[in-house]
Amino acid sequence: MKKSHIALVLLIAVAIGAIMVTISDASTYVGFKQANETPGTKYTVIGFLDKDAPMDYDARAQEFSFTAIDKEGLKKTVIYNQPKPQDFERSEEITMKGYATDTAFIAEEILLKCPSKYNEQNEIEGYETY
């Protein structure tokens, strides 16, 4: 076999590997209802903090729990095995990557969409700048 053929085969193998990694890492955005239908399958749920429900952090177990409301209006207890993220209560939106169990949604990663701190700064003497 020529060196060019070997290089071509290796290039094709790397390309196939990259495609497989991309496909397997692709997240699916769902609500709590669909995540409950297939427990153990990883999903990404976008929701909001239920500010009326309690939040608990157990420092010994390093477990933070709270109640979230998805975009369909369903409430679910969320368990996050990390400390509470900074400015968690002020977040506009919570993106939770994880899986559902019978009793809760286990978040492995949480991303917050924080309120814009620039809205007040953009208002100058009654005018809004964009």
Rosetta blueprint (number, residue, H / E / L):
1 M L
2 K L
3 K H
4 S H
5 H H
6 I H
7 A H
8 L H
9 V H
10 L H
11 L H
12 I H
13 A H
14 V H
15 A H
16 I H
17 G H
18 A H
19 I H
20 M H
21 V H
22 T H
23 I H
24 S H
25 D H
26 A L
27 S L
28 T L
29 Y E
30 V E
31 G L
32 F H
33 K H
34 Q H
35 A H
36 N H
37 E H
38 T L
39 P L
40 G L
41 T L
42 K L
43 Y E
44 T E
45 V E
46 I E
47 G E
48 F E
49 L E
50 D L
51 K L
52 D L
53 A L
54 P L
55 M L
56 D E
57 Y E
58 D E
59 A L
60 R L
61 A L
62 Q L
63 E E
64 F E
65 S E
66 F E
67 T E
68 A E
69 I E
70 D E
71 K L
72 E L
73 G L
74 L L
75 K E
76 K E
77 T E
78 V E
79 I E
80 Y E
81 N L
82 Q L
83 P L
84 K L
85 P L
86 Q L
87 D L
88 F H
89 E H
90 R H
91 S L
92 E L
93 E E
94 I E
95 T E
96 M E
97 K E
98 G E
99 Y E
100 A E
101 T L
102 D L
103 T L
104 A L
105 F E
106 I E
107 A E
108 E E
109 E E
110 I E
111 L E
112 L E
113 K E
114 C L
115 P L
116 S L
117 K L
118 Y L
119 N L
120 E L
121 Q L
122 N L
123 E E
124 I E
125 E L
126 G L
127 Y E
128 E E
129 T L
130 Y L
